[in-house]
Amino acid sequence: MATYTHCNKFFTERGRQVEAMMAVGHVYSEVAVKALEDAQSKANTHTILSFDRRSTRFLVQERQNPR
């Protein structure tokens, strides 16, 4: 019973946090935003200009690494 109570408490609290984040316009959690920003900063040598889903072809522009 303790495990159920613990899980219920966790999901209830997490649900409140998510609702509060969505109420102020957030789409992703802070952890997800940080992970996306980190990945973007490491992948800054190419810019995808277009992507064709049917043929899975990318149009990529290479740029110099500003670091």
mmCIF file of the N, C-alpha and C atoms, coordinates in Angstrom:
data_MODEL
# 
_entry.id   MODEL 
# 
loop_
_atom_site.group_PDB 
_atom_site.id 
_atom_site.type_symbol 
_atom_site.label_atom_id 
_atom_site.label_alt_id 
_atom_site.label_comp_id 
_atom_site.label_asym_id 
_atom_site.label_entity_id 
_atom_site.label_seq_id 
_atom_site.pdbx_PDB_ins_code 
_atom_site.Cartn_x 
_atom_site.Cartn_y 
_atom_site.Cartn_z 
_atom_site.occupancy 
_atom_site.B_iso_or_equiv 
_atom_site.pdbx_formal_charge 
_atom_site.auth_seq_id 
_atom_site.auth_comp_id 
_atom_site.auth_asym_id 
_atom_site.auth_atom_id 
_atom_site.pdbx_PDB_model_num 
ATOM 1   N N  . MET A 1 1  ? 0.820  -1.200 0.000   1.00 0.00 ? 1  MET A N  1 
ATOM 2   C CA . MET A 1 1  ? 0.000  0.000  0.000   1.00 0.00 ? 1  MET A CA 1 
ATOM 3   C C  . MET A 1 1  ? 0.862  1.261  0.000   1.00 0.00 ? 1  MET A C  1 
ATOM 4   N N  . ALA A 1 2  ? 2.027  1.195  0.644   1.00 0.00 ? 2  ALA A N  1 
ATOM 5   C CA . ALA A 1 2  ? 2.909  2.364  0.718   1.00 0.00 ? 2  ALA A CA 1 
ATOM 6   C C  . ALA A 1 2  ? 3.395  2.760  -0.676  1.00 0.00 ? 2  ALA A C  1 
ATOM 7   N N  . THR A 1 3  ? 3.677  1.759  -1.521  1.00 0.00 ? 3  THR A N  1 
ATOM 8   C CA . THR A 1 3  ? 4.155  2.054  -2.878  1.00 0.00 ? 3  THR A CA 1 
ATOM 9   C C  . THR A 1 3  ? 3.070  2.766  -3.675  1.00 0.00 ? 3  THR A C  1 
ATOM 10  N N  . TYR A 1 4  ? 1.843  2.308  -3.580  1.00 0.00 ? 4  TYR A N  1 
ATOM 11  C CA . TYR A 1 4  ? 0.728  2.949  -4.268  1.00 0.00 ? 4  TYR A CA 1 
ATOM 12  C C  . TYR A 1 4  ? 0.568  4.386  -3.789  1.00 0.00 ? 4  TYR A C  1 
ATOM 13  N N  . THR A 1 5  ? 0.619  4.602  -2.503  1.00 0.00 ? 5  THR A N  1 
ATOM 14  C CA . THR A 1 5  ? 0.466  5.934  -1.940  1.00 0.00 ? 5  THR A CA 1 
ATOM 15  C C  . THR A 1 5  ? 1.582  6.853  -2.424  1.00 0.00 ? 5  THR A C  1 
ATOM 16  N N  . HIS A 1 6  ? 2.798  6.337  -2.437  1.00 0.00 ? 6  HIS A N  1 
ATOM 17  C CA . HIS A 1 6  ? 3.948  7.110  -2.894  1.00 0.00 ? 6  HIS A CA 1 
ATOM 18  C C  . HIS A 1 6  ? 3.786  7.489  -4.373  1.00 0.00 ? 6  HIS A C  1 
ATOM 19  N N  . CYS A 1 7  ? 3.403  6.526  -5.204  1.00 0.00 ? 7  CYS A N  1 
ATOM 20  C CA . CYS A 1 7  ? 3.197  6.787  -6.634  1.00 0.00 ? 7  CYS A CA 1 
ATOM 21  C C  . CYS A 1 7  ? 2.070  7.781  -6.853  1.00 0.00 ? 7  CYS A C  1 
ATOM 22  N N  . ASN A 1 8  ? 0.989  7.622  -6.136  1.00 0.00 ? 8  ASN A N  1 
ATOM 23  C CA . ASN A 1 8  ? -0.144 8.532  -6.254  1.00 0.00 ? 8  ASN A CA 1 
ATOM 24  C C  . ASN A 1 8  ? 0.271  9.956  -5.895  1.00 0.00 ? 8  ASN A C  1 
ATOM 25  N N  . LYS A 1 9  ? 1.018  10.103 -4.825  1.00 0.00 ? 9  LYS A N  1 
ATOM 26  C CA . LYS A 1 9  ? 1.487  11.416 -4.401  1.00 0.00 ? 9  LYS A CA 1 
ATOM 27  C C  . LYS A 1 9  ? 2.390  12.029 -5.468  1.00 0.00 ? 9  LYS A C  1 
ATOM 28  N N  . PHE A 1 10 ? 3.299  11.232 -6.017  1.00 0.00 ? 10 PHE A N  1 
ATOM 29  C CA . PHE A 1 10 ? 4.215  11.713 -7.043  1.00 0.00 ? 10 PHE A CA 1 
ATOM 30  C C  . PHE A 1 10 ? 3.446  12.204 -8.274  1.00 0.00 ? 10 PHE A C  1 
ATOM 31  N N  . PHE A 1 11 ? 2.540  11.389 -8.798  1.00 0.00 ? 11 PHE A N  1 
ATOM 32  C CA . PHE A 1 11 ? 1.816  11.753 -10.011 1.00 0.00 ? 11 PHE A CA 1 
ATOM 33  C C  . PHE A 1 11 ? 0.877  12.931 -9.787  1.00 0.00 ? 11 PHE A C  1 
ATOM 34  N N  . THR A 1 12 ? 0.282  13.025 -8.606  1.00 0.00 ? 12 THR A N  1 
ATOM 35  C CA . THR A 1 12 ? -0.581 14.164 -8.291  1.00 0.00 ? 12 THR A CA 1 
ATOM 36  C C  . THR A 1 12 ? 0.236  15.451 -8.282  1.00 0.00 ? 12 THR A C  1 
ATOM 37  N N  . GLU A 1 13 ? 1.376  15.437 -7.610  1.00 0.00 ? 13 GLU A N  1 
ATOM 38  C CA . GLU A 1 13 ? 2.236  16.619 -7.543  1.00 0.00 ? 13 GLU A CA 1 
ATOM 39  C C  . GLU A 1 13 ? 2.790  16.975 -8.917  1.00 0.00 ? 13 GLU A C  1 
ATOM 40  N N  . ARG A 1 14 ? 3.226  15.979 -9.653  1.00 0.00 ? 14 ARG A N  1 
ATOM 41  C CA . ARG A 1 14 ? 3.769  16.232 -10.993 1.00 0.00 ? 14 ARG A CA 1 
ATOM 42  C C  . ARG A 1 14 ? 2.692  16.796 -11.915 1.00 0.00 ? 14 ARG A C  1 
ATOM 43  N N  . GLY A 1 15 ? 1.490  16.299 -11.797 1.00 0.00 ? 15 GLY A N  1 
ATOM 44  C CA . GLY A 1 15 ? 0.380  16.824 -12.592 1.00 0.00 ? 15 GLY A CA 1 
ATOM 45  C C  . GLY A 1 15 ? 0.122  18.291 -12.292 1.00 0.00 ? 15 GLY A C  1 
ATOM 46  N N  . ARG A 1 16 ? 0.195  18.671 -11.034 1.00 0.00 ? 16 ARG A N  1 
ATOM 47  C CA . ARG A 1 16 ? 0.019  20.078 -10.659 1.00 0.00 ? 16 ARG A CA 1 
ATOM 48  C C  . ARG A 1 16 ? 1.128  20.942 -11.255 1.00 0.00 ? 16 ARG A C  1 
ATOM 49  N N  . GLN A 1 17 ? 2.360  20.438 -11.212 1.00 0.00 ? 17 GLN A N  1 
ATOM 50  C CA . GLN A 1 17 ? 3.484  21.188 -11.775 1.00 0.00 ? 17 GLN A CA 1 
ATOM 51  C C  . GLN A 1 17 ? 3.306  21.394 -13.278 1.00 0.00 ? 17 GLN A C  1 
ATOM 52  N N  . VAL A 1 18 ? 2.899  20.353 -13.971 1.00 0.00 ? 18 VAL A N  1 
ATOM 53  C CA . VAL A 1 18 ? 2.703  20.448 -15.418 1.00 0.00 ? 18 VAL A CA 1 
ATOM 54  C C  . VAL A 1 18 ? 1.573  21.407 -15.743 1.00 0.00 ? 18 VAL A C  1 
ATOM 55  N N  . GLU A 1 19 ? 0.483  21.339 -15.020 1.00 0.00 ? 19 GLU A N  1 
ATOM 56  C CA . GLU A 1 19 ? -0.626 22.267 -15.247 1.00 0.00 ? 19 GLU A CA 1 
ATOM 57  C C  . GLU A 1 19 ? -0.189 23.707 -15.026 1.00 0.00 ? 19 GLU A C  1 
ATOM 58  N N  . ALA A 1 20 ? 0.629  23.959 -14.010 1.00 0.00 ? 20 ALA A N  1 
ATOM 59  C CA . ALA A 1 20 ? 1.121  25.313 -13.741 1.00 0.00 ? 20 ALA A CA 1 
ATOM 60  C C  . ALA A 1 20 ? 2.036  25.784 -14.869 1.00 0.00 ? 20 ALA A C  1 
ATOM 61  N N  . MET A 1 21 ? 2.875  24.904 -15.373 1.00 0.00 ? 21 MET A N  1 
ATOM 62  C CA . MET A 1 21 ? 3.771  25.262 -16.476 1.00 0.00 ? 21 MET A CA 1 
ATOM 63  C C  . MET A 1 21 ? 2.968  25.576 -17.733 1.00 0.00 ? 21 MET A C  1 
ATOM 64  N N  . MET A 1 22 ? 1.968  24.773 -18.024 1.00 0.00 ? 22 MET A N  1 
ATOM 65  C CA . MET A 1 22 ? 1.146  24.995 -19.211 1.00 0.00 ? 22 MET A CA 1 
ATOM 66  C C  . MET A 1 22 ? 0.335  26.282 -19.087 1.00 0.00 ? 22 MET A C  1 
ATOM 67  N N  . ALA A 1 23 ? -0.076 26.614 -17.878 1.00 0.00 ? 23 ALA A N  1 
ATOM 68  C CA . ALA A 1 23 ? -0.874 27.818 -17.657 1.00 0.00 ? 23 ALA A CA 1 
ATOM 69  C C  . ALA A 1 23 ? -0.099 29.091 -17.997 1.00 0.00 ? 23 ALA A C  1 
ATOM 70  N N  . VAL A 1 24 ? 1.234  29.043 -17.865 1.00 0.00 ? 24 VAL A N  1 
ATOM 71  C CA . VAL A 1 24 ? 2.048  30.224 -18.178 1.00 0.00 ? 24 VAL A CA 1 
ATOM 72  C C  . VAL A 1 24 ? 2.658  30.133 -19.569 1.00 0.00 ? 24 VAL A C  1 
ATOM 73  N N  . GLY A 1 25 ? 2.234  29.147 -20.362 1.00 0.00 ? 25 GLY A N  1 
ATOM 74  C CA . GLY A 1 25 ? 2.641  29.078 -21.760 1.00 0.00 ? 25 GLY A CA 1 
ATOM 75  C C  . GLY A 1 25 ? 3.819  28.181 -22.082 1.00 0.00 ? 25 GLY A C  1 
ATOM 76  N N  . HIS A 1 26 ? 4.308  27.428 -21.124 1.00 0.00 ? 26 HIS A N  1 
ATOM 77  C CA . HIS A 1 26 ? 5.420  26.518 -21.401 1.00 0.00 ? 26 HIS A CA 1 
ATOM 78  C C  . HIS A 1 26 ? 4.912  25.312 -22.181 1.00 0.00 ? 26 HIS A C  1 
ATOM 79  N N  . VAL A 1 27 ? 5.725  24.863 -23.151 1.00 0.00 ? 27 VAL A N  1 
ATOM 80  C CA . VAL A 1 27 ? 5.378  23.683 -23.926 1.00 0.00 ? 27 VAL A CA 1 
ATOM 81  C C  . VAL A 1 27 ? 6.178  22.483 -23.440 1.00 0.00 ? 27 VAL A C  1 
ATOM 82  N N  . TYR A 1 28 ? 7.448  22.733 -23.091 1.00 0.00 ? 28 TYR A N  1 
ATOM 83  C CA . TYR A 1 28 ? 8.340  21.674 -22.633 1.00 0.00 ? 28 TYR A CA 1 
ATOM 84  C C  . TYR A 1 28 ? 8.796  21.963 -21.211 1.00 0.00 ? 28 TYR A C  1 
ATOM 85  N N  . SER A 1 29 ? 9.193  20.912 -20.506 1.00 0.00 ? 29 SER A N  1 
ATOM 86  C CA . SER A 1 29 ? 9.708  21.090 -19.158 1.00 0.00 ? 29 SER A CA 1 
ATOM 87  C C  . SER A 1 29 ? 11.069 21.770 -19.208 1.00 0.00 ? 29 SER A C  1 
ATOM 88  N N  . GLU A 1 30 ? 11.526 22.276 -18.062 1.00 0.00 ? 30 GLU A N  1 
ATOM 89  C CA . GLU A 1 30 ? 12.831 22.931 -17.995 1.00 0.00 ? 30 GLU A CA 1 
ATOM 90  C C  . GLU A 1 30 ? 13.946 21.959 -18.374 1.00 0.00 ? 30 GLU A C  1 
ATOM 91  N N  . VAL A 1 31 ? 13.814 20.714 -17.975 1.00 0.00 ? 31 VAL A N  1 
ATOM 92  C CA . VAL A 1 31 ? 14.823 19.698 -18.304 1.00 0.00 ? 31 VAL A CA 1 
ATOM 93  C C  . VAL A 1 31 ? 14.887 19.487 -19.813 1.00 0.00 ? 31 VAL A C  1 
ATOM 94  N N  . ALA A 1 32 ? 13.724 19.397 -20.450 1.00 0.00 ? 32 ALA A N  1 
ATOM 95  C CA . ALA A 1 32 ? 13.685 19.196 -21.902 1.00 0.00 ? 32 ALA A CA 1 
ATOM 96  C C  . ALA A 1 32 ? 14.232 20.412 -22.638 1.00 0.00 ? 32 ALA A C  1 
ATOM 97  N N  . VAL A 1 33 ? 13.897 21.608 -22.184 1.00 0.00 ? 33 VAL A N  1 
ATOM 98  C CA . VAL A 1 33 ? 14.404 22.827 -22.824 1.00 0.00 ? 33 VAL A CA 1 
ATOM 99  C C  . VAL A 1 33 ? 15.914 22.886 -22.714 1.00 0.00 ? 33 VAL A C  1 
ATOM 100 N N  . LYS A 1 34 ? 16.459 22.552 -21.546 1.00 0.00 ? 34 LYS A N  1 
ATOM 101 C CA . LYS A 1 34 ? 17.910 22.567 -21.367 1.00 0.00 ? 34 LYS A CA 1 
ATOM 102 C C  . LYS A 1 34 ? 18.577 21.547 -22.281 1.00 0.00 ? 34 LYS A C  1 
ATOM 103 N N  . ALA A 1 35 ? 18.002 20.357 -22.390 1.00 0.00 ? 35 ALA A N  1 
ATOM 104 C CA . ALA A 1 35 ? 18.559 19.326 -23.267 1.00 0.00 ? 35 ALA A CA 1 
ATOM 105 C C  . ALA A 1 35 ? 18.524 19.775 -24.730 1.00 0.00 ? 35 ALA A C  1 
ATOM 106 N N  . LEU A 1 36 ? 17.439 20.404 -25.149 1.00 0.00 ? 36 LEU A N  1 
ATOM 107 C CA . LEU A 1 36 ? 17.343 20.908 -26.523 1.00 0.00 ? 36 LEU A CA 1 
ATOM 108 C C  . LEU A 1 36 ? 18.351 22.021 -26.779 1.00 0.00 ? 36 LEU A C  1 
ATOM 109 N N  . GLU A 1 37 ? 18.501 22.924 -25.829 1.00 0.00 ? 37 GLU A N  1 
ATOM 110 C CA . GLU A 1 37 ? 19.473 24.008 -25.983 1.00 0.00 ? 37 GLU A CA 1 
ATOM 111 C C  . GLU A 1 37 ? 20.892 23.478 -26.030 1.00 0.00 ? 37 GLU A C  1 
ATOM 112 N N  . ASP A 1 38 ? 21.219 22.501 -25.183 1.00 0.00 ? 38 ASP A N  1 
ATOM 113 C CA . ASP A 1 38 ? 22.548 21.894 -25.198 1.00 0.00 ? 38 ASP A CA 1 
ATOM 114 C C  . ASP A 1 38 ? 22.831 21.225 -26.540 1.00 0.00 ? 38 ASP A C  1 
ATOM 115 N N  . ALA A 1 39 ? 21.862 20.481 -27.037 1.00 0.00 ? 39 ALA A N  1 
ATOM 116 C CA . ALA A 1 39 ? 22.032 19.805 -28.326 1.00 0.00 ? 39 ALA A CA 1 
ATOM 117 C C  . ALA A 1 39 ? 22.187 20.822 -29.448 1.00 0.00 ? 39 ALA A C  1 
ATOM 118 N N  . GLN A 1 40 ? 21.410 21.906 -29.400 1.00 0.00 ? 40 GLN A N  1 
ATOM 119 C CA . GLN A 1 40 ? 21.496 22.944 -30.424 1.00 0.00 ? 40 GLN A CA 1 
ATOM 120 C C  . GLN A 1 40 ? 22.855 23.622 -30.402 1.00 0.00 ? 40 GLN A C  1 
ATOM 121 N N  . SER A 1 41 ? 23.382 23.868 -29.221 1.00 0.00 ? 41 SER A N  1 
ATOM 122 C CA . SER A 1 41 ? 24.679 24.541 -29.138 1.00 0.00 ? 41 SER A CA 1 
ATOM 123 C C  . SER A 1 41 ? 25.813 23.662 -29.648 1.00 0.00 ? 41 SER A C  1 
ATOM 124 N N  . LYS A 1 42 ? 25.669 22.356 -29.527 1.00 0.00 ? 42 LYS A N  1 
ATOM 125 C CA . LYS A 1 42 ? 26.690 21.428 -30.018 1.00 0.00 ? 42 LYS A CA 1 
ATOM 126 C C  . LYS A 1 42 ? 26.551 21.176 -31.515 1.00 0.00 ? 42 LYS A C  1 
ATOM 127 N N  . ALA A 1 43 ? 25.368 21.361 -32.049 1.00 0.00 ? 43 ALA A N  1 
ATOM 128 C CA . ALA A 1 43 ? 25.103 21.080 -33.462 1.00 0.00 ? 43 ALA A CA 1 
ATOM 129 C C  . ALA A 1 43 ? 24.957 22.378 -34.235 1.00 0.00 ? 43 ALA A C  1 
ATOM 130 N N  . ASN A 1 44 ? 25.932 23.267 -34.086 1.00 0.00 ? 44 ASN A N  1 
ATOM 131 C CA . ASN A 1 44 ? 25.776 24.582 -34.678 1.00 0.00 ? 44 ASN A CA 1 
ATOM 132 C C  . ASN A 1 44 ? 26.597 24.774 -35.951 1.00 0.00 ? 44 ASN A C  1 
ATOM 133 N N  . THR A 1 45 ? 27.010 23.707 -36.597 1.00 0.00 ? 45 THR A N  1 
ATOM 134 C CA . THR A 1 45 ? 27.792 23.855 -37.819 1.00 0.00 ? 45 THR A CA 1 
ATOM 135 C C  . THR A 1 45 ? 26.959 23.677 -39.077 1.00 0.00 ? 45 THR A C  1 
ATOM 136 N N  . HIS A 1 46 ? 25.719 23.247 -38.933 1.00 0.00 ? 46 HIS A N  1 
ATOM 137 C CA . HIS A 1 46 ? 24.838 23.058 -40.079 1.00 0.00 ? 46 HIS A CA 1 
ATOM 138 C C  . HIS A 1 46 ? 23.457 23.624 -39.764 1.00 0.00 ? 46 HIS A C  1 
ATOM 139 N N  . THR A 1 47 ? 22.829 24.149 -40.782 1.00 0.00 ? 47 THR A N  1 
ATOM 140 C CA . THR A 1 47 ? 21.457 24.617 -40.662 1.00 0.00 ? 47 THR A CA 1 
ATOM 141 C C  . THR A 1 47 ? 20.621 23.871 -41.686 1.00 0.00 ? 47 THR A C  1 
ATOM 142 N N  . ILE A 1 48 ? 19.537 23.252 -41.240 1.00 0.00 ? 48 ILE A N  1 
ATOM 143 C CA . ILE A 1 48 ? 18.648 22.550 -42.162 1.00 0.00 ? 48 ILE A CA 1 
ATOM 144 C C  . ILE A 1 48 ? 17.691 23.574 -42.752 1.00 0.00 ? 48 ILE A C  1 
ATOM 145 N N  . LEU A 1 49 ? 17.741 23.732 -44.056 1.00 0.00 ? 49 LEU A N  1 
ATOM 146 C CA . LEU A 1 49 ? 16.898 24.704 -44.733 1.00 0.00 ? 49 LEU A CA 1 
ATOM 147 C C  . LEU A 1 49 ? 15.545 24.114 -45.107 1.00 0.00 ? 49 LEU A C  1 
ATOM 148 N N  . SER A 1 50 ? 15.536 22.834 -45.488 1.00 0.00 ? 50 SER A N  1 
ATOM 149 C CA . SER A 1 50 ? 14.272 22.171 -45.785 1.00 0.00 ? 50 SER A CA 1 
ATOM 150 C C  . SER A 1 50 ? 14.431 20.664 -45.629 1.00 0.00 ? 50 SER A C  1 
ATOM 151 N N  . PHE A 1 51 ? 13.309 20.005 -45.427 1.00 0.00 ? 51 PHE A N  1 
ATOM 152 C CA . PHE A 1 51 ? 13.288 18.552 -45.259 1.00 0.00 ? 51 PHE A CA 1 
ATOM 153 C C  . PHE A 1 51 ? 12.063 18.005 -45.964 1.00 0.00 ? 51 PHE A C  1 
ATOM 154 N N  . ASP A 1 52 ? 12.284 17.070 -46.887 1.00 0.00 ? 52 ASP A N  1 
ATOM 155 C CA . ASP A 1 52 ? 11.187 16.431 -47.607 1.00 0.00 ? 52 ASP A CA 1 
ATOM 156 C C  . ASP A 1 52 ? 10.908 15.089 -46.940 1.00 0.00 ? 52 ASP A C  1 
ATOM 157 N N  . ARG A 1 53 ? 9.770  14.968 -46.299 1.00 0.00 ? 53 ARG A N  1 
ATOM 158 C CA . ARG A 1 53 ? 9.446  13.733 -45.565 1.00 0.00 ? 53 ARG A CA 1 
ATOM 159 C C  . ARG A 1 53 ? 9.283  12.524 -46.478 1.00 0.00 ? 53 ARG A C  1 
ATOM 160 N N  . ARG A 1 54 ? 8.722  12.744 -47.636 1.00 0.00 ? 54 ARG A N  1 
ATOM 161 C CA . ARG A 1 54 ? 8.494  11.604 -48.536 1.00 0.00 ? 54 ARG A CA 1 
ATOM 162 C C  . ARG A 1 54 ? 9.792  10.967 -49.000 1.00 0.00 ? 54 ARG A C  1 
ATOM 163 N N  . SER A 1 55 ? 10.734 11.802 -49.422 1.00 0.00 ? 55 SER A N  1 
ATOM 164 C CA . SER A 1 55 ? 11.993 11.252 -49.922 1.00 0.00 ? 55 SER A CA 1 
ATOM 165 C C  . SER A 1 55 ? 13.084 11.255 -48.852 1.00 0.00 ? 55 SER A C  1 
ATOM 166 N N  . THR A 1 56 ? 12.781 11.781 -47.691 1.00 0.00 ? 56 THR A N  1 
ATOM 167 C CA . THR A 1 56 ? 13.720 11.933 -46.570 1.00 0.00 ? 56 THR A CA 1 
ATOM 168 C C  . THR A 1 56 ? 15.008 12.620 -47.004 1.00 0.00 ? 56 THR A C  1 
ATOM 169 N N  . ARG A 1 57 ? 14.858 13.693 -47.780 1.00 0.00 ? 57 ARG A N  1 
ATOM 170 C CA . ARG A 1 57 ? 16.014 14.469 -48.228 1.00 0.00 ? 57 ARG A CA 1 
ATOM 171 C C  . ARG A 1 57 ? 16.057 15.793 -47.486 1.00 0.00 ? 57 ARG A C  1 
ATOM 172 N N  . PHE A 1 58 ? 17.269 16.174 -47.137 1.00 0.00 ? 58 PHE A N  1 
ATOM 173 C CA . PHE A 1 58 ? 17.510 17.427 -46.445 1.00 0.00 ? 58 PHE A CA 1 
ATOM 174 C C  . PHE A 1 58 ? 18.231 18.406 -47.365 1.00 0.00 ? 58 PHE A C  1 
ATOM 175 N N  . LEU A 1 59 ? 17.954 19.679 -47.214 1.00 0.00 ? 59 LEU A N  1 
ATOM 176 C CA . LEU A 1 59 ? 18.741 20.732 -47.824 1.00 0.00 ? 59 LEU A CA 1 
ATOM 177 C C  . LEU A 1 59 ? 19.454 21.408 -46.655 1.00 0.00 ? 59 LEU A C  1 
ATOM 178 N N  . VAL A 1 60 ? 20.793 21.272 -46.632 1.00 0.00 ? 60 VAL A N  1 
ATOM 179 C CA . VAL A 1 60 ? 21.585 21.701 -45.490 1.00 0.00 ? 60 VAL A CA 1 
ATOM 180 C C  . VAL A 1 60 ? 22.557 22.795 -45.908 1.00 0.00 ? 60 VAL A C  1 
ATOM 181 N N  . GLN A 1 61 ? 22.689 23.800 -45.066 1.00 0.00 ? 61 GLN A N  1 
ATOM 182 C CA . GLN A 1 61 ? 23.667 24.856 -45.279 1.00 0.00 ? 61 GLN A CA 1 
ATOM 183 C C  . GLN A 1 61 ? 24.739 24.712 -44.211 1.00 0.00 ? 61 GLN A C  1 
ATOM 184 N N  . GLU A 1 62 ? 25.989 24.633 -44.627 1.00 0.00 ? 62 GLU A N  1 
ATOM 185 C CA . GLU A 1 62 ? 27.089 24.526 -43.686 1.00 0.00 ? 62 GLU A CA 1 
ATOM 186 C C  . GLU A 1 62 ? 27.540 25.931 -43.313 1.00 0.00 ? 62 GLU A C  1 
ATOM 187 N N  . ARG A 1 63 ? 27.817 26.144 -42.038 1.00 0.00 ? 63 ARG A N  1 
ATOM 188 C CA . ARG A 1 63 ? 28.317 27.438 -41.608 1.00 0.00 ? 63 ARG A CA 1 
ATOM 189 C C  . ARG A 1 63 ? 29.516 27.245 -40.679 1.00 0.00 ? 63 ARG A C  1 
ATOM 190 N N  . GLN A 1 64 ? 30.262 28.286 -40.484 1.00 0.00 ? 64 GLN A N  1 
ATOM 191 C CA . GLN A 1 64 ? 31.424 28.170 -39.643 1.00 0.00 ? 64 GLN A CA 1 
ATOM 192 C C  . GLN A 1 64 ? 31.007 28.083 -38.191 1.00 0.00 ? 64 GLN A C  1 
ATOM 193 N N  . ASN A 1 65 ? 31.792 27.353 -37.435 1.00 0.00 ? 65 ASN A N  1 
ATOM 194 C CA . ASN A 1 65 ? 31.530 27.178 -36.015 1.00 0.00 ? 65 ASN A CA 1 
ATOM 195 C C  . ASN A 1 65 ? 31.943 28.455 -35.277 1.00 0.00 ? 65 ASN A C  1 
ATOM 196 N N  . PRO A 1 66 ? 30.994 29.185 -34.672 1.00 0.00 ? 66 PRO A N  1 
ATOM 197 C CA . PRO A 1 66 ? 31.321 30.455 -34.020 1.00 0.00 ? 66 PRO A CA 1 
ATOM 198 C C  . PRO A 1 66 ? 32.001 30.305 -32.662 1.00 0.00 ? 66 PRO A C  1 
ATOM 199 N N  . ARG A 1 67 ? 32.215 29.113 -32.210 1.00 0.00 ? 67 ARG A N  1 
ATOM 200 C CA . ARG A 1 67 ? 32.831 28.926 -30.881 1.00 0.00 ? 67 ARG A CA 1 
ATOM 201 C C  . ARG A 1 67 ? 34.267 29.327 -30.867 1.00 0.00 ? 67 ARG A C  1 
# 
